[in-house]
């Protein structure tokens, strides 16, 4: 009884190993892992670029608003302080949630 179980497990493990070897020959496992990592890297890069562009656009918009406030009311930098305070309060509210 024990010998038949051992023979079964030996044959089963050889079958699994042979299956992995065949899959590797056909590029099934290695290529799929490499392709998955490559797709993830590309998606991560595109997401990083999108976030940086959005952040730059947001910064330039706030800079424009602050410049307009300064130019309109001749506040000599107070517009930048007001926009900065607005940004800090918004960040604090988002952090709290």
N, CA, C and O of each residue as an XYZ file, in Angstrom:
388
protein
N       0.820     -1.194      0.000
C       0.000      0.000      0.000
C       0.871      1.268      0.000
O       0.657      2.179     -0.799
N       1.873      1.309      0.927
C       2.745      2.481      0.997
C       3.530      2.664     -0.296
O       3.702      3.784     -0.776
N       4.001      1.563     -0.847
C       4.802      1.635     -2.065
C       3.979      2.198     -3.214
O       4.500      2.965     -4.023
N       2.702      1.833     -3.301
C       1.869      2.349     -4.388
C       1.623      3.841     -4.215
O       1.558      4.569     -5.206
N       1.484      4.313     -2.976
C       1.312      5.755     -2.726
C       2.587      6.496     -3.102
O       2.530      7.558     -3.722
N       3.738      5.940     -2.730
C       5.021      6.565     -3.064
C       5.214      6.606     -4.580
O       5.660      7.615     -5.125
N       4.878      5.508     -5.255
C       4.992      5.488     -6.715
C       4.058      6.504     -7.370
O       4.419      7.172     -8.338
N       2.843      6.601     -6.814
C       1.895      7.580     -7.351
C       2.430      9.002     -7.195
O       2.396      9.785     -8.145
N       2.928      9.344     -5.991
C       3.455     10.697     -5.750
C       4.678     10.972     -6.619
O       4.840     12.082     -7.124
N       5.537      9.974     -6.797
C       6.713     10.140     -7.642
C       6.289     10.426     -9.094
O       6.808     11.344     -9.729
N       5.355      9.640     -9.600
C       4.877      9.858    -10.962
C       4.161     11.184    -11.120
O       4.297     11.861    -12.139
N       3.384     11.554    -10.086
C       2.652     12.823    -10.122
C       3.626     14.003    -10.139
O       3.443     14.946    -10.908
N       4.662     13.953     -9.291
C       5.629     15.057     -9.254
C       6.413     15.137    -10.561
O       6.699     16.231    -11.047
N       6.765     13.972    -11.137
C       7.452     13.987    -12.429
C       6.557     14.590    -13.505
O       7.033     15.313    -14.380
N       5.269     14.295    -13.441
C       4.316     14.834    -14.410
C       4.229     16.356    -14.299
O       4.205     17.057    -15.310
N       4.181     16.854    -13.083
C       4.109     18.312    -12.869
C       5.385     18.977    -13.367
O       5.330     20.000    -14.050
N       6.534     18.397    -13.025
C       7.812     18.957    -13.475
C       7.892     18.955    -14.996
O       8.339     19.930    -15.601
N       7.460     17.862    -15.609
C       7.480     17.765    -17.076
C       6.562     18.822    -17.686
O       6.889     19.419    -18.711
N       5.415     19.047    -17.050
C       4.500     20.081    -17.539
C       5.126     21.464    -17.489
O       4.973     22.247    -18.427
N       5.839     21.779    -16.392
C       6.527     23.068    -16.288
C       7.624     23.190    -17.340
O       7.808     24.253    -17.932
N       8.340     22.113    -17.566
C       9.404     22.137    -18.570
C       8.821     22.394    -19.958
O       9.362     23.185    -20.731
N       7.715     21.721    -20.266
C       7.065     21.931    -21.572
C       6.536     23.355    -21.700
O       6.662     23.978    -22.754
N       5.950     23.860    -20.632
C       5.427     25.231    -20.668
C       6.554     26.229    -20.857
O       6.400     27.230    -21.557
N       7.693     25.952    -20.226
C       8.835     26.841    -20.358
C       9.399     26.802    -21.772
O       9.828     27.826    -22.303
N       9.398     25.615    -22.381
C       9.882     25.500    -23.752
C       9.037     26.331    -24.703
O       9.555     26.933    -25.645
N       7.757     26.360    -24.456
C       6.854     27.102    -25.332
C       6.717     28.569    -24.918
O       5.987     29.332    -25.550
N       7.414     28.950    -23.872
C       7.401     30.344    -23.455
C       6.160     30.718    -22.688
O       5.828     31.900    -22.605
N       5.473     29.770    -22.134
C       4.227     30.053    -21.434
C       4.407     30.786    -20.128
O       3.770     31.815    -19.903
N       5.264     30.276    -19.263
C       5.364     30.846    -17.923
C       6.286     32.054    -17.902
O       5.886     33.124    -17.445
N       7.502     31.906    -18.385
C       8.463     33.010    -18.324
C       7.963     34.228    -19.068
O       8.011     35.345    -18.553
N       7.481     34.013    -20.283
C       7.048     35.159    -21.084
C       5.844     35.848    -20.466
O       5.752     37.075    -20.509
N       4.919     35.088    -19.890
C       3.743     35.720    -19.322
C       4.124     36.556    -18.103
O       3.561     37.630    -17.891
N       5.065     36.082    -17.306
C       5.519     36.860    -16.151
C       6.251     38.108    -16.625
O       6.004     39.202    -16.118
N       7.147     37.953    -17.592
C       7.894     39.103    -18.113
C       6.945     40.114    -18.759
O       7.100     41.321    -18.576
N       5.962     39.615    -19.516
C       5.007     40.523    -20.153
C       4.170     41.245    -19.116
O       3.865     42.428    -19.274
N       3.792     40.537    -18.046
C       3.012     41.169    -16.979
C       3.797     42.266    -16.289
O       3.260     43.338    -16.007
N       5.071     42.001    -16.016
C       5.920     43.012    -15.379
C       6.117     44.202    -16.310
O       6.073     45.350    -15.868
N       6.334     43.936    -17.594
C       6.538     45.017    -18.565
C       5.276     45.878    -18.690
O       5.367     47.104    -18.740
N       4.118     45.249    -18.739
C       2.861     46.007    -18.809
C       2.663     46.848    -17.561
O       2.216     47.993    -17.641
N       3.000     46.274    -16.390
C       2.871     47.020    -15.142
C       3.812     48.221    -15.125
O       3.428     49.304    -14.684
N       5.050     48.033    -15.607
C       6.006     49.141    -15.650
C       5.506     50.254    -16.557
O       5.612     51.433    -16.218
N       4.955     49.876    -17.722
C       4.443     50.885    -18.644
C       3.258     51.629    -18.038
O       3.157     52.851    -18.154
N       2.364     50.886    -17.393
C       1.191     51.510    -16.786
C       1.613     52.441    -15.652
O       1.057     53.528    -15.496
N       2.600     52.010    -14.859
C       3.100     52.829    -13.760
C       3.754     54.097    -14.288
O       3.567     55.172    -13.717
N       4.524     53.985    -15.378
C       5.171     55.149    -15.973
C       4.131     56.134    -16.498
O       4.235     57.337    -16.258
N       3.129     55.624    -17.216
C       2.092     56.489    -17.768
C       1.320     57.177    -16.647
O       0.984     58.356    -16.754
N       1.038     56.438    -15.568
C       0.341     57.035    -14.430
C       1.188     58.125    -13.786
O       0.667     59.178    -13.421
N       2.482     57.884    -13.645
C       3.380     58.896    -13.069
C       3.439     60.149    -13.909
O       3.420     61.258    -13.375
N       3.512     59.986    -15.221
C       3.541     61.144    -16.112
C       2.226     61.918    -16.015
O       2.229     63.148    -15.972
N       1.107     61.200    -15.981
C      -0.199     61.858    -15.892
C      -0.330     62.641    -14.588
O      -0.832     63.765    -14.583
N       0.121     62.047    -13.484
C       0.043     62.738    -12.195
C       0.936     63.971    -12.189
O       0.538     65.017    -11.677
N       2.131     63.863    -12.747
C       3.029     65.019    -12.758
C       2.484     66.147    -13.638
O       2.610     67.321    -13.291
N       1.880     65.793    -14.774
C       1.276     66.826    -15.624
C       0.089     67.480    -14.940
O      -0.080     68.697    -15.016
N      -0.737     66.680    -14.271
C      -1.884     67.248    -13.554
C      -1.412     68.159    -12.422
O      -1.978     69.229    -12.202
N      -0.372     67.729    -11.705
C       0.169     68.557    -10.627
C       0.749     69.865    -11.148
O       0.566     70.918    -10.536
N       1.442     69.799    -12.268
C       1.993     71.017    -12.874
C       0.876     71.961    -13.307
O       0.951     73.169    -13.082
N      -0.149     71.407    -13.924
C      -1.289     72.230    -14.334
C      -1.980     72.875    -13.151
O      -2.361     74.044    -13.210
N      -2.146     72.114    -12.070
C      -2.779     72.651    -10.860
C      -1.930     73.765    -10.270
O      -2.455     74.807     -9.877
N      -0.609     73.550    -10.206
C       0.295     74.565     -9.673
C       0.245     75.841    -10.517
O       0.178     76.945     -9.976
N       0.277     75.686    -11.834
C       0.241     76.870    -12.699
C      -1.087     77.610    -12.585
O      -1.123     78.838    -12.661
N      -2.169     76.874    -12.405
C      -3.466     77.517    -12.216
C      -3.478     78.331    -10.929
O      -3.929     79.477    -10.917
N      -2.980     77.735     -9.842
C      -2.924     78.484     -8.578
C      -1.993     79.686     -8.683
O      -2.275     80.744     -8.121
N      -0.903     79.528     -9.390
C       0.026     80.635     -9.578
C      -0.655     81.764    -10.350
O      -0.491     82.937    -10.014
N      -1.407     81.415    -11.369
C      -2.139     82.420    -12.133
C      -3.177     83.134    -11.292
O      -3.324     84.352    -11.387
N      -3.897     82.388    -10.470
C      -4.903     83.013     -9.595
C      -4.229     83.959     -8.613
O      -4.690     85.080     -8.396
N      -3.125     83.491     -8.018
C      -2.402     84.334     -7.058
C      -1.855     85.588     -7.740
O      -1.903     86.671     -7.156
N      -1.339     85.463     -8.956
C      -0.826     86.625     -9.687
C      -1.960     87.602    -10.004
O      -1.782     88.816     -9.908
N      -3.116     87.072    -10.377
C      -4.255     87.939    -10.681
C      -4.722     88.687     -9.445
O      -5.054     89.869     -9.525
N      -4.754     88.010     -8.298
C      -5.143     88.681     -7.046
C      -4.141     89.766     -6.715
O      -4.524     90.879     -6.353
N      -2.861     89.453     -6.835
C      -1.828     90.452     -6.546
C      -1.919     91.645     -7.493
O      -1.806     92.792     -7.061
N      -2.121     91.381     -8.768
C      -2.168     92.468     -9.748
C      -3.418     93.322     -9.557
O      -3.375     94.542     -9.709
N      -4.514     92.678     -9.228
C      -5.769     93.414     -9.092
C      -5.772     94.296     -7.854
O      -6.155     95.464     -7.924
N      -5.355     93.755     -6.740
C      -5.446     94.497     -5.481
C      -4.111     95.047     -5.011
O      -4.044     95.603     -3.915
N      -3.056     94.919     -5.784
C      -1.711     95.397     -5.461
C      -1.344     95.010     -4.035
O      -1.063     95.859     -3.189
N      -1.355     93.707     -3.795
C      -1.130     93.211     -2.435
C       0.316     92.814     -2.173
O       0.666     92.501     -1.035
N       1.138     92.818     -3.166
C       2.554     92.521     -3.011
C       2.824     91.167     -2.345
O       3.538     91.082     -1.345
N       2.251     90.137     -2.908
C       2.538     88.780     -2.430
C       1.448     88.180     -1.562
O       1.482     86.983     -1.278
N       0.491     88.973     -1.138
C      -0.554     88.436     -0.272
C      -1.430     87.423     -1.018
O      -1.968     86.500     -0.406
N      -1.572     87.591     -2.325
C      -2.346     86.632     -3.114
C      -1.730     85.245     -3.049
O      -2.448     84.248     -2.962
N      -0.400     85.174     -3.090
C       0.282     83.885     -2.990
C       0.060     83.263     -1.604
O      -0.112     82.051     -1.477
N       0.066     84.100     -0.588
C      -0.174     83.612      0.765
C      -1.604     83.086      0.891
O      -1.831     82.034      1.489
N      -2.568     83.818      0.326
C      -3.957     83.375      0.387
C      -4.160     82.038     -0.335
O      -4.839     81.146      0.175
N      -3.570     81.911     -1.515
C      -3.681     80.659     -2.263
C      -2.953     79.538     -1.519
O      -3.426     78.402     -1.509
N      -1.824     79.835     -0.905
C      -1.096     78.839     -0.113
C      -1.918     78.357      1.072
O      -1.964     77.160      1.356
N      -2.571     79.293      1.769
C      -3.435     78.909      2.882
C      -4.608     78.049      2.416
O      -4.997     77.093      3.087
N      -5.158     78.402      1.268
C      -6.241     77.599      0.696
C      -5.752     76.181      0.406
O      -6.457     75.208      0.672
N      -4.541     76.071     -0.139
C      -3.969     74.755     -0.415
C      -3.717     73.958      0.854
O      -3.975     72.755      0.888
N      -3.216     74.613      1.901
C      -2.953     73.934      3.166
C      -4.254     73.455      3.795
O      -4.326     72.329      4.288
N      -5.282     74.297      3.781
C      -6.565     73.894      4.353
C      -7.189     72.743      3.577
O      -7.755     71.825      4.169
N      -7.085     72.793      2.247
C      -7.614     71.710      1.426
C      -6.866     70.411      1.723
O      -7.485     69.355      1.859
N      -5.554     70.484      1.823
C      -4.760     69.303      2.142
C      -5.118     68.735      3.509
O      -5.199     67.519      3.680
N      -5.334     69.623      4.485
C      -5.699     69.171      5.830
C      -7.065     68.493      5.814
O      -7.259     67.476      6.480
N      -7.999     69.038      5.067
C      -9.328     68.420      4.995
C      -9.276     67.057      4.302
O      -9.945     66.112      4.720
N      -8.479     66.968      3.246
C      -8.335     65.672      2.555
C      -7.634     64.656      3.433
O      -7.971     63.473      3.408
N      -6.663     65.109      4.209
C      -5.922     64.202      5.094
C      -6.829     63.678      6.204
O      -6.727     62.521      6.613
N      -7.714     64.547      6.682
C      -8.603     64.182      7.784
C      -9.577     63.083      7.351
O      -9.927     62.213      8.148
N     -10.011     63.123      6.096
C     -10.957     62.104      5.611
C     -10.229     60.819      5.484
O     -10.818     59.812      5.092
